[in-house]
């Protein structure tokens, strides 16, 4: 079974939201704590992968139309 890019979009977007929530929940005194920064870095990576998978999905759809 092949993994479709649109499924990856939803998966990584949900993971990005989860890591963003965990980063906000771990915020205590300062946003510059190492675990908060690590969680935000992972969330940024997940959102970036989600955007790239969406663009790949659009490209595949446009190639199938031609």
N, CA, C and O of each residue as an XYZ file, in Angstrom:
264
protein
N       0.843     -1.174      0.000
C       0.000      0.000      0.000
C       0.894      1.246      0.000
O       1.814      1.366      0.810
N       0.611      2.149     -0.905
C       1.388      3.381     -1.004
C       0.777      4.470     -0.122
O      -0.441      4.568      0.033
N       1.647      5.265      0.438
C       1.196      6.379      1.275
C       0.988      7.589      0.374
O       1.914      8.018     -0.314
N      -0.204      8.135      0.376
C      -0.516      9.294     -0.450
C      -0.022     10.565      0.247
O      -0.031     10.648      1.475
N       0.403     11.544     -0.536
C       0.887     12.798      0.076
C      -0.177     13.513      0.897
O       0.148     14.168      1.887
N      -1.433     13.401      0.505
C      -2.487     14.101      1.252
C      -2.639     13.499      2.655
O      -2.977     14.211      3.601
N      -2.390     12.188      2.792
C      -2.424     11.569      4.124
C      -1.263     12.073      4.969
O      -1.407     12.280      6.174
N      -0.114     12.268      4.335
C       1.041     12.802      5.050
C       0.775     14.230      5.514
O       1.233     14.633      6.583
N       0.032     15.000      4.710
C      -0.311     16.376      5.085
C      -1.073     16.369      6.409
O      -0.734     17.107      7.334
N      -2.089     15.543      6.489
C      -2.889     15.499      7.710
C      -2.083     14.978      8.898
O      -2.182     15.513     10.003
N      -1.285     13.933      8.668
C      -0.496     13.358      9.748
C       0.490     14.370     10.320
O       0.548     14.563     11.535
N       1.262     15.015      9.452
C       2.269     15.954      9.942
C       1.650     17.234     10.483
O       2.217     17.845     11.389
N       0.513     17.658      9.961
C      -0.154     18.832     10.515
C      -0.653     18.544     11.934
O      -0.547     19.389     12.822
N      -1.194     17.350     12.132
C      -1.654     16.970     13.470
C      -0.468     16.855     14.427
O      -0.549     17.283     15.579
N       0.630     16.278     13.946
C       1.823     16.172     14.791
C       2.377     17.563     15.124
O       2.824     17.795     16.247
N       2.353     18.482     14.164
C       2.798     19.847     14.422
C       1.943     20.537     15.463
O       2.456     21.233     16.339
N       0.639     20.342     15.366
C      -0.265     20.918     16.365
C      -0.022     20.307     17.745
O      -0.062     21.008     18.755
N       0.226     19.006     17.781
C       0.497     18.336     19.050
C       1.775     18.870     19.691
O       1.788     19.166     20.886
N       2.844     18.996     18.915
C       4.095     19.497     19.477
C       3.982     20.973     19.861
O       4.614     21.405     20.825
N       3.190     21.747     19.128
C       2.971     23.140     19.512
C       2.223     23.208     20.838
O       2.557     24.013     21.708
N       1.216     22.364     20.986
C       0.470     22.312     22.243
C       1.381     21.921     23.408
O       1.319     22.521     24.481
N       2.228     20.909     23.188
C       3.140     20.478     24.245
C       4.137     21.577     24.600
O       4.493     21.734     25.768
N       4.588     22.337     23.607
C       5.521     23.429     23.876
C       4.847     24.524     24.700
O       5.444     25.063     25.632
N       3.608     24.847     24.355
C       2.883     25.870     25.111
C       2.590     25.373     26.525
O       2.656     26.144     27.482
N       2.270     24.098     26.656
C       1.976     23.533     27.978
C       3.235     23.466     28.848
O       3.146     23.552     30.072
N       4.400     23.314     28.225
C       5.637     23.227     29.008
C       6.218     24.596     29.323
O       7.229     24.688     30.019
N       5.610     25.644     28.834
C       6.069     27.012     29.082
C       5.814     27.361     30.543
O       4.671     27.340     30.999
N       6.887     27.684     31.282
C       6.729     28.018     32.701
C       7.182     29.442     32.976
O       6.353     30.325     33.196
N       8.472     29.669     32.965
C       8.980     31.008     33.271
C       9.390     31.760     32.015
O       9.080     32.941     31.857
N      10.080     31.075     31.134
C      10.604     31.727     29.943
C      10.406     30.814     28.740
O      10.432     29.590     28.863
N      10.213     31.416     27.600
C      10.040     30.634     26.381
C      11.377     30.076     25.904
O      11.405     29.199     25.041
N      12.475     30.567     26.449
C      13.797     30.164     26.002
C      14.372     28.998     26.795
O      15.592     28.878     26.906
N      13.528     28.143     27.345
C      13.993     26.922     27.983
C      14.268     25.888     26.894
O      13.643     25.926     25.834
N      15.195     24.967     27.143
C      15.651     24.063     26.095
C      14.551     23.119     25.613
O      14.463     22.844     24.416
N      13.710     22.618     26.522
C      12.681     21.675     26.076
C      11.560     22.384     25.306
O      10.973     21.798     24.397
N      11.266     23.616     25.655
C      10.277     24.376     24.899
C      10.790     24.666     23.490
O      10.055     24.538     22.511
N      12.045     25.053     23.404
C      12.641     25.334     22.084
C      12.710     24.068     21.231
O      12.482     24.126     20.023
N      13.023     22.921     21.851
C      13.091     21.667     21.119
C      11.722     21.272     20.571
O      11.610     20.846     19.422
N      10.691     21.413     21.384
C       9.347     21.081     20.926
C       8.892     22.005     19.804
O       8.240     21.556     18.861
N       9.225     23.282     19.893
C       8.859     24.215     18.825
C       9.645     23.921     17.542
O       9.116     24.085     16.443
N      10.889     23.494     17.674
C      11.685     23.122     16.511
C      11.081     21.905     15.812
O      10.998     21.869     14.585
N      10.666     20.919     16.583
C      10.029     19.731     16.005
C       8.706     20.104     15.348
O       8.390     19.594     14.273
N       7.927     20.986     15.975
C       6.654     21.427     15.396
C       6.890     22.167     14.083
O       6.137     21.988     13.126
N       7.925     22.991     14.032
C       8.243     23.709     12.801
C       8.613     22.740     11.693
O       8.182     22.905     10.552
N       9.410     21.730     12.021
C       9.761     20.706     11.048
C       8.509     19.996     10.528
O       8.371     19.780      9.324
N       7.594     19.632     11.436
C       6.377     18.934     11.033
C       5.504     19.796     10.122
O       4.972     19.303      9.127
N       5.355     21.070     10.453
C       4.565     21.947      9.588
C       5.232     22.130      8.226
O       4.548     22.209      7.205
N       6.556     22.195      8.206
C       7.279     22.313      6.939
C       7.090     21.094      6.059
O       6.882     21.224      4.853
N       7.161     19.913      6.648
C       6.936     18.677      5.891
C       5.500     18.619      5.390
O       5.241     18.158      4.279
N       4.580     19.082      6.204
C       3.177     19.095      5.803
C       2.951     19.996      4.585
O       2.225     19.623      3.663
N       3.563     21.161      4.579
C       3.424     22.083      3.450
C       4.048     21.485      2.203
O       3.475     21.575      1.117
N       5.219     20.874      2.345
C       5.882     20.260      1.181
C       5.069     19.098      0.626
O       5.007     18.921     -0.591
N       4.442     18.300      1.496
C       3.608     17.185      1.044
C       2.373     17.709      0.322
O       1.930     17.106     -0.655
N       1.812     18.822      0.788
C       0.663     19.404      0.110
C       1.038     19.907     -1.286
O       0.294     19.709     -2.246
N       2.194     20.556     -1.389
C       2.649     21.018     -2.698
C       2.917     19.848     -3.637
O       2.641     19.938     -4.833
N       3.451     18.759     -3.108
C       3.657     17.555     -3.910
C       2.325     16.991     -4.370
O       2.202     16.551     -5.513
N       1.331     16.997     -3.499
C      -0.003     16.516     -3.856
C      -0.592     17.345     -4.999
O      -1.163     16.798     -5.943
N      -0.448     18.670     -4.904
C      -0.951     19.535     -5.974
C      -0.231     19.269     -7.286
O      -0.858     19.263     -8.346
N       1.072     19.049     -7.229
C       1.857     18.795     -8.436
C       1.451     17.468     -9.082
O       1.335     17.381    -10.305
N       1.237     16.453     -8.274
C       0.810     15.156     -8.808
C      -0.558     15.276     -9.452
O      -0.787     14.718    -10.525
N      -1.471     15.996     -8.815
C      -2.813     16.178     -9.378
C      -2.769     16.930    -10.705
O      -3.495     16.588    -11.638
N      -1.918     17.953    -10.791
C      -1.844     18.717    -12.039
C      -1.200     17.883    -13.157
O      -1.552     18.041    -14.326
N      -0.267     17.004    -12.806
C       0.346     16.137    -13.810
C      -0.628     15.071    -14.290
O      -0.560     14.654    -15.446
N      -1.531     14.623    -13.426
C      -2.510     13.620    -13.813
C      -3.570     14.203    -14.742
O      -4.144     13.471    -15.548
N      -3.841     15.505    -14.646
C      -4.826     16.149    -15.500
C      -4.336     16.256    -16.937
O      -5.135     16.231    -17.874
N      -3.011     16.376    -17.113
C      -2.453     16.552    -18.455
C      -2.390     15.283    -19.228
O      -1.942     15.280    -20.374
